[in-house]
């Protein structure tokens, strides 16, 4: 009987220590969350805001410099745009010529005749 009484005392002591550990863990977690919400998150948000502001200013400065460059050199930009449009037109004309050439017409007519005849390797019930 004394052994069961001593085991009960040990069990009560163990449960008491586990309860103390759990309360200490709750305290640590609450202090962690309070520190995170008061210090870490606002600092990170401020850093993110400042970084976005700096990048926005850098982007606007770059756009302004490009606009100044285009104003200073209008002939150079118009030559580039005209050359690009001519190149695009030449590519389009080449594609149109290839689509309307005799080579494509011969391929289309040969494909039409091939579709009317069934392939030889298919079984008779599929064709």
Backbone torsions as a table, in degrees:
resi	resn	phi	psi	omega
1	UNK	NA	-35.9	179.4
2	UNK	-66.8	-29.3	178.9
3	UNK	-69.6	-38.1	177.2
4	UNK	-69.3	-33.1	176.8
5	UNK	-67.2	-39.4	179.0
6	UNK	-69.9	-34.6	176.9
7	UNK	-67.9	-37.4	176.5
8	UNK	-63.7	-39.6	179.1
9	UNK	-66.2	-41.6	177.8
10	UNK	-64.0	-40.0	-179.6
11	UNK	-64.8	-42.4	179.0
12	UNK	-64.1	-39.8	179.1
13	UNK	-65.1	-41.8	179.3
14	UNK	-65.0	-43.7	178.3
15	UNK	-63.9	-37.0	177.5
16	UNK	-64.4	-41.9	178.7
17	UNK	-68.2	-38.5	177.3
18	UNK	-62.8	-42.2	177.2
19	UNK	-61.1	-40.7	177.0
20	UNK	-64.4	-41.2	179.0
21	UNK	-64.0	-40.4	179.6
22	UNK	-65.9	-41.7	179.0
23	UNK	-66.2	-36.8	176.7
24	UNK	-65.5	-39.4	178.1
25	UNK	-64.6	-42.5	176.6
26	UNK	-60.1	-41.9	179.2
27	UNK	-64.1	-43.4	179.3
28	UNK	-64.0	-41.5	-179.4
29	UNK	-66.7	-41.6	179.3
30	UNK	-65.4	-39.1	177.6
31	UNK	-68.4	-35.3	176.8
32	UNK	-62.2	-48.5	-179.6
33	UNK	-66.1	-38.2	179.2
34	UNK	-66.7	-40.3	177.6
35	UNK	-65.1	-42.0	-179.8
36	UNK	-63.3	-44.2	-177.3
37	UNK	-73.7	-28.3	-178.0
38	UNK	-89.0	-31.1	-171.9
39	UNK	-118.2	-53.1	-171.0
40	UNK	-69.7	-50.1	-177.8
41	UNK	-64.0	-46.8	178.2
42	UNK	-62.1	-37.3	178.5
43	UNK	-64.8	-43.1	179.0
44	UNK	-65.8	-38.5	178.5
45	UNK	-65.2	-40.5	177.6
46	UNK	-64.1	-42.3	178.6
47	UNK	-62.7	-41.8	178.3
48	UNK	-64.2	-42.3	178.0
49	UNK	-62.0	-45.8	-179.9
50	UNK	-63.7	-40.2	178.5
51	UNK	-64.1	-42.6	178.6
52	UNK	-64.8	-39.7	179.3
53	UNK	-63.7	-43.4	179.2
54	UNK	-63.5	-41.9	179.8
55	UNK	-68.1	-35.1	177.4
56	UNK	-65.4	-42.6	177.2
57	UNK	-65.4	-39.8	178.7
58	UNK	-64.4	-40.2	178.0
59	UNK	-65.2	-41.0	179.2
60	UNK	-69.2	-35.7	176.1
61	UNK	-64.4	-41.1	178.4
62	UNK	-64.6	-44.3	179.7
63	UNK	-63.4	-40.1	178.9
64	UNK	-65.1	-40.0	179.5
65	UNK	-66.8	-37.1	177.8
66	UNK	-66.8	-40.0	177.3
67	UNK	-64.8	-41.0	176.6
68	UNK	-61.3	-39.6	179.6
69	UNK	-64.2	-42.6	179.5
70	UNK	-66.5	-35.7	178.1
71	UNK	-68.1	-36.5	-178.2
72	UNK	-74.5	-30.4	-176.3
73	UNK	-124.7	67.3	-177.1
74	UNK	-70.3	-32.0	-178.9
75	UNK	-70.0	-36.3	-179.1
76	UNK	-65.6	-42.4	-179.8
77	UNK	-70.7	-37.0	179.2
78	UNK	-68.9	-33.1	176.5
79	UNK	-66.1	-40.9	178.7
80	UNK	-64.7	-42.6	179.5
81	UNK	-66.3	-42.9	179.4
82	UNK	-64.4	-43.1	178.1
83	UNK	-63.1	-41.0	177.7
84	UNK	-63.4	-41.5	178.6
85	UNK	-66.2	-39.7	177.2
86	UNK	-64.3	-41.1	178.4
87	UNK	-64.9	-41.5	177.6
88	UNK	-64.1	-40.6	176.9
89	UNK	-64.3	-39.9	178.9
90	UNK	-65.2	-40.6	178.1
91	UNK	-65.3	-43.0	178.2
92	UNK	-62.5	-41.7	178.4
93	UNK	-65.2	-38.0	178.3
94	UNK	-65.4	-41.3	177.6
95	UNK	-65.1	-42.7	179.0
96	UNK	-61.9	-42.6	179.9
97	UNK	-63.6	-41.9	178.9
98	UNK	-65.1	-38.0	-179.1
99	UNK	-71.1	-31.5	-176.8
100	UNK	-97.6	2.3	-177.0
101	UNK	-75.0	168.3	-179.4
102	UNK	-65.3	-30.8	-179.4
103	UNK	-59.6	-44.3	-179.4
104	UNK	-70.8	-36.6	179.2
105	UNK	-66.0	-39.3	178.2
106	UNK	-65.9	-39.0	178.7
107	UNK	-66.8	-39.0	-180.0
108	UNK	-66.5	-42.9	-179.0
109	UNK	-69.1	-35.0	178.0
110	UNK	-71.9	-31.4	177.2
111	UNK	-69.0	-36.5	179.9
112	UNK	-65.4	-38.8	179.0
113	UNK	-71.9	-33.2	179.2
114	UNK	-67.9	-33.2	-178.4
115	UNK	-72.6	-26.8	-177.9
116	UNK	-76.1	-25.0	178.6
117	UNK	-98.5	132.9	-179.1
118	UNK	-72.3	150.9	176.8
119	UNK	-65.9	150.9	-174.5
120	UNK	-80.2	-21.5	-175.8
121	UNK	-87.2	-3.6	178.7
122	UNK	-83.0	145.1	175.6
123	UNK	-65.7	158.2	-173.8
124	UNK	-66.5	-29.4	-177.6
125	UNK	-74.8	-17.3	177.0
126	UNK	-83.8	-37.8	-177.3
127	UNK	-81.1	NA	NA
